[in-house]
Amino acid sequence: MRRVLAGAIVAAVSALAIAACGGSSTSPTPPPPPVVNTPPQIKSITLSDSRAEVGTPITVTAVVEDQETPVANLTYAWTADAGTFAGTGAVVTWLPPAGVKTPADYVLTLTVTERYTSGSTVAENKTSSTASVHVNDSLKELADLSVRFLNNFAISSVPPETCVSEFSDACGAGKKDELSNIRENRHDFLILASTIRPTSVLVPSARLTATVHTFCAFTSRVIATQPQTGGCQVAGACPFNSVQDVKGDCWTTNVYDQGRWWLCESHFTPQGALTDFGRAFFGIRGPSFP
């Protein structure tokens, strides 16, 4: 009995010694360490045109890098304040929609997602970046610009300075001459009624200048006994308190600057012959109209 017990004790001690010295063990295998994966990098987002026009798509190109995953295997999600995207991946097109506020800047956002295996789970890395694009609706903006100017002109109580507030200071003497003409018109005439209707807008491909044609008709009363404008100096051309009509094509030249359109010069082409009253009403002093 004593020998058997002593042998059992020796065997148990030996087993402990073997385990302590690196012998066989029944402990579970520890899980692998988590995978270290760096997020994708969006190096740049470029636009085929930093100035977009409503209804005209532009190309948007992103340059993306990732250390572990081929860029073709990444997921690209494009969003914007307005408009729609066509295509997938790093190169898409964006279409500015009709009806948005212009001129204005809109933000395009790209989110890149990388999916990878980390241990027994699927993990994600996400990276986002933005680009800004300036949007114009030039045809509408130019037509509205012309109508605003002529409607202000047609209300005799509107100060001349307000009428020329959207004329560019960079167009030579255009703003100064227009201001002088309107001041003299206010002195000599009271506009009783008007009809203003845009007819055409021409924007060359460079989109730096434009010409806008607007049908205009005015009914006015002569309120000065001694009119200041040249045409009224003709005997009988502008009898005091008489009411006369003038109509034709009120057309403007325009310039694009600082992200928007401005007026440069205002011109008038009458329907039919230019009368002395018409010459006086629009401040045309030369022998011929523009």
C-alpha positions as CSV (number, residue, x, y, z in Angstrom):
1,M,0.0,0.0,0.0
2,R,2.7,2.5,0.9
3,R,4.7,1.7,-2.3
4,V,1.7,2.2,-4.5
5,L,0.9,5.6,-2.9
6,A,4.4,6.8,-3.2
7,G,4.5,5.9,-6.9
8,A,1.3,7.8,-7.5
9,I,2.7,10.9,-5.9
10,V,5.9,10.6,-7.9
11,A,3.9,10.3,-11.2
12,A,1.8,13.3,-10.4
13,V,4.8,15.5,-9.6
14,S,6.5,14.3,-12.8
15,A,3.4,15.3,-14.9
16,L,3.5,18.8,-13.4
17,A,7.1,19.1,-14.0
18,I,6.7,18.1,-17.7
19,A,3.9,20.6,-18.2
20,A,5.9,23.4,-16.6
21,C,8.9,22.7,-18.9
22,G,6.9,22.9,-22.1
23,G,5.6,19.4,-22.5
24,S,2.2,18.6,-23.9
25,S,-0.8,20.7,-22.7
26,T,-4.5,20.7,-23.2
27,S,-4.9,24.6,-23.2
28,P,-6.9,26.1,-26.3
29,T,-5.1,27.7,-29.2
30,P,-5.3,31.5,-28.8
31,P,-7.1,33.4,-31.7
32,P,-5.0,35.2,-34.4
33,P,-4.3,38.9,-33.8
34,P,-6.6,41.3,-35.7
35,V,-5.6,42.4,-39.2
36,V,-4.2,45.9,-39.4
37,N,-5.7,47.6,-42.5
38,T,-5.2,51.2,-43.5
39,P,-8.2,53.1,-44.9
40,P,-8.3,54.2,-48.6
41,Q,-7.0,57.6,-49.5
42,I,-8.8,59.9,-51.9
43,K,-5.9,61.8,-53.4
44,S,-8.0,64.2,-55.6
45,I,-11.4,64.9,-57.2
46,T,-11.2,66.8,-60.5
47,L,-14.0,68.2,-62.7
48,S,-14.0,68.5,-66.5
49,D,-15.4,72.0,-66.0
50,S,-15.4,74.0,-62.7
51,R,-18.3,76.0,-64.1
52,A,-21.2,73.9,-65.0
53,E,-24.4,74.8,-66.9
54,V,-27.8,73.4,-66.0
55,G,-28.6,70.5,-68.3
56,T,-25.0,69.9,-69.4
57,P,-23.2,66.9,-67.8
58,I,-19.6,67.3,-66.5
59,T,-17.1,64.5,-65.9
60,V,-15.9,63.9,-62.3
61,T,-12.7,61.9,-61.8
62,A,-11.3,60.7,-58.5
63,V,-7.8,59.4,-57.8
64,V,-7.9,56.8,-55.0
65,E,-5.1,54.7,-53.4
66,D,-5.2,51.8,-51.0
67,Q,-2.2,49.8,-49.6
68,E,-4.0,46.5,-49.2
69,T,-6.9,46.4,-51.6
70,P,-6.9,47.0,-55.4
71,V,-8.7,50.2,-56.1
72,A,-11.0,48.3,-58.6
73,N,-12.3,46.3,-55.6
74,L,-13.3,49.3,-53.6
75,T,-16.9,50.6,-53.5
76,Y,-17.5,54.2,-54.7
77,A,-20.7,56.1,-53.6
78,W,-21.3,59.6,-55.1
79,T,-23.8,62.1,-53.7
80,A,-24.5,65.8,-54.3
81,D,-26.6,68.7,-53.0
82,A,-28.6,68.4,-56.2
83,G,-28.4,66.7,-59.6
84,T,-27.8,63.1,-60.7
85,F,-24.8,60.9,-61.3
86,A,-24.3,58.4,-64.1
87,G,-21.8,55.6,-64.0
88,T,-19.9,53.9,-61.2
89,G,-16.4,53.8,-59.9
90,A,-13.8,56.5,-59.8
91,V,-15.1,58.2,-63.0
92,V,-18.7,59.4,-63.3
93,T,-20.7,62.2,-64.9
94,W,-22.8,64.7,-62.9
95,L,-25.8,66.5,-64.4
96,P,-26.9,69.8,-62.8
97,P,-30.7,69.7,-62.9
98,A,-33.1,72.4,-64.1
99,G,-34.9,74.4,-61.5
100,V,-32.0,74.7,-59.0
101,K,-31.0,78.1,-57.7
102,T,-28.3,79.7,-59.8
103,P,-25.7,81.0,-59.8
104,A,-24.6,78.9,-56.8
105,D,-21.9,76.4,-55.7
106,Y,-22.9,72.8,-55.2
107,V,-20.9,70.2,-53.3
108,L,-20.2,66.7,-54.7
109,T,-19.2,64.0,-52.2
110,L,-17.4,60.7,-52.8
111,T,-17.3,58.0,-50.1
112,V,-15.0,55.1,-50.7
113,T,-15.5,51.8,-48.8
114,E,-13.0,49.0,-48.4
115,R,-14.2,45.7,-47.1
116,Y,-11.7,43.1,-45.7
117,T,-11.6,40.0,-43.4
118,S,-10.2,40.5,-39.9
119,G,-10.1,37.3,-38.0
120,S,-13.5,35.7,-38.4
121,T,-15.4,38.9,-39.2
122,V,-15.7,41.2,-42.2
123,A,-14.6,44.8,-41.4
124,E,-14.9,48.1,-43.3
125,N,-12.8,51.2,-43.8
126,K,-14.5,54.3,-45.2
127,T,-13.1,57.6,-46.5
128,S,-14.9,60.6,-47.9
129,S,-13.9,63.8,-49.8
130,T,-15.7,66.6,-51.5
131,A,-15.4,68.9,-54.5
132,S,-17.3,72.1,-55.3
133,V,-18.7,73.1,-58.7
134,H,-20.2,76.4,-59.7
135,V,-23.5,76.2,-61.6
136,N,-25.1,78.7,-63.9
137,D,-28.3,78.6,-65.9
138,S,-27.0,81.2,-68.3
139,L,-30.0,81.4,-70.6
140,K,-32.4,82.0,-67.7
141,E,-30.1,84.3,-65.8
142,L,-29.5,86.5,-68.8
143,A,-33.2,86.8,-69.7
144,D,-34.1,87.5,-66.1
145,L,-31.3,90.1,-65.9
146,S,-32.7,92.0,-69.0
147,V,-36.2,91.9,-67.7
148,R,-35.2,93.2,-64.2
149,F,-33.4,96.1,-65.8
150,L,-36.2,97.0,-68.1
151,N,-38.9,96.6,-65.5
152,N,-37.0,98.9,-63.1
153,F,-36.6,101.4,-66.0
154,A,-40.3,101.2,-66.7
155,I,-41.2,102.3,-63.2
156,S,-40.4,106.0,-63.1
157,S,-40.2,106.1,-59.3
158,V,-37.3,103.6,-59.3
159,P,-34.0,105.6,-58.8
160,P,-31.7,105.6,-61.8
161,E,-28.9,104.2,-59.6
162,T,-31.1,101.1,-58.9
163,C,-31.7,100.6,-62.6
164,V,-28.0,100.4,-63.3
165,S,-27.1,98.4,-60.2
166,E,-26.4,95.3,-62.3
167,F,-24.2,97.0,-64.9
168,S,-20.6,96.0,-64.7
169,D,-18.0,98.6,-63.8
170,A,-15.6,96.8,-66.1
171,C,-17.4,97.7,-69.3
172,G,-16.0,101.1,-70.1
173,A,-18.4,104.0,-70.1
174,G,-21.5,101.7,-70.5
175,K,-22.8,102.1,-66.9
176,K,-22.0,105.8,-66.8
177,D,-23.8,106.5,-70.1
178,E,-26.8,104.4,-69.1
179,L,-27.1,106.3,-65.8
180,S,-27.1,109.6,-67.6
181,N,-29.7,108.5,-70.1
182,I,-32.1,107.2,-67.4
183,R,-31.7,110.4,-65.3
184,E,-32.7,112.5,-68.4
185,N,-35.6,110.1,-69.1
186,R,-36.9,110.5,-65.6
187,H,-36.7,114.3,-66.0
188,D,-38.6,114.4,-69.3
189,F,-41.1,111.5,-69.2
190,L,-43.4,109.6,-67.0
191,I,-43.8,106.0,-68.1
192,L,-47.4,105.0,-67.9
193,A,-47.3,101.4,-69.1
194,S,-44.9,98.9,-70.5
195,T,-44.6,95.5,-72.1
196,I,-41.4,93.5,-71.6
197,R,-40.9,90.1,-73.2
198,P,-37.5,88.3,-73.8
199,T,-37.1,87.1,-77.3
200,S,-33.6,85.6,-77.6
201,V,-30.3,85.0,-75.8
202,L,-27.0,84.4,-77.6
203,V,-24.1,83.0,-75.5
204,P,-20.9,82.3,-77.5
205,S,-19.0,79.1,-76.7
206,A,-16.4,80.9,-74.5
207,R,-19.3,81.9,-72.2
208,L,-17.7,85.2,-71.3
209,T,-20.0,87.5,-73.2
210,A,-23.6,87.4,-74.3
211,T,-26.3,89.3,-76.2
212,V,-29.9,89.4,-75.0
213,H,-32.9,90.7,-77.1
214,T,-36.1,91.7,-75.4
215,F,-39.2,93.1,-77.0
216,C,-40.1,96.4,-75.2
217,A,-43.0,98.8,-75.6
218,F,-43.6,102.0,-73.5
219,T,-46.4,104.5,-73.2
220,S,-45.1,107.7,-71.7
221,R,-46.3,111.3,-71.0
222,V,-44.0,114.3,-71.5
223,I,-43.7,116.0,-68.2
224,A,-41.0,118.6,-69.0
225,T,-41.7,121.9,-70.7
226,Q,-38.0,122.0,-71.6
227,P,-36.9,118.4,-72.2
228,Q,-33.2,117.7,-71.8
229,T,-32.9,115.0,-74.4
230,G,-31.8,115.7,-77.9
231,G,-34.7,114.4,-79.9
232,C,-37.2,116.6,-78.1
233,Q,-35.4,119.6,-79.3
234,V,-36.9,119.1,-82.7
235,A,-39.9,121.4,-83.0
236,G,-43.1,119.6,-82.1
237,A,-41.5,116.3,-81.4
238,C,-42.4,116.2,-77.7
239,P,-45.3,118.5,-76.8
240,F,-45.7,119.0,-73.1
241,N,-48.3,116.6,-71.5
242,S,-48.6,114.6,-74.7
243,V,-48.8,110.8,-74.5
244,Q,-46.8,108.8,-77.0
245,D,-45.7,105.2,-77.6
246,V,-42.4,103.7,-78.5
247,K,-41.6,100.0,-79.1
248,G,-39.0,97.8,-80.6
249,D,-36.0,95.6,-79.6
250,C,-34.3,96.6,-76.3
251,W,-31.1,94.6,-76.5
252,T,-28.1,94.4,-74.2
253,T,-24.5,93.3,-74.3
254,N,-23.4,91.4,-71.2
255,V,-20.3,90.1,-69.5
256,Y,-19.5,87.2,-67.2
257,D,-17.5,88.1,-64.1
258,Q,-17.2,86.8,-60.5
259,G,-19.4,83.8,-61.1
260,R,-22.4,85.7,-62.6
261,W,-23.7,87.7,-65.6
262,W,-23.7,91.5,-65.7
263,L,-25.1,94.1,-68.1
264,C,-22.6,96.1,-70.1
265,E,-24.6,98.3,-72.5
266,S,-28.2,98.9,-73.4
267,H,-29.4,99.5,-77.0
268,F,-32.6,100.1,-78.8
269,T,-33.7,99.1,-82.3
270,P,-37.2,100.5,-83.1
271,Q,-40.0,98.7,-85.0
272,G,-40.1,100.8,-88.1
273,A,-38.5,104.2,-88.4
274,L,-36.9,105.8,-85.4
275,T,-39.0,108.8,-84.4
276,D,-37.7,112.0,-82.8
277,F,-39.7,111.0,-79.7
278,G,-38.2,107.5,-79.7
279,R,-34.7,109.1,-80.0
280,A,-35.4,111.4,-77.1
281,F,-37.0,108.7,-74.9
282,F,-33.9,106.4,-75.1
283,G,-31.4,109.2,-75.0
284,I,-30.1,108.6,-78.5
285,R,-28.3,111.8,-79.6
286,G,-26.5,110.8,-82.7
287,P,-27.9,110.8,-86.3
288,S,-28.4,107.0,-86.1
289,F,-29.3,104.5,-83.4
290,P,-26.9,101.6,-82.3
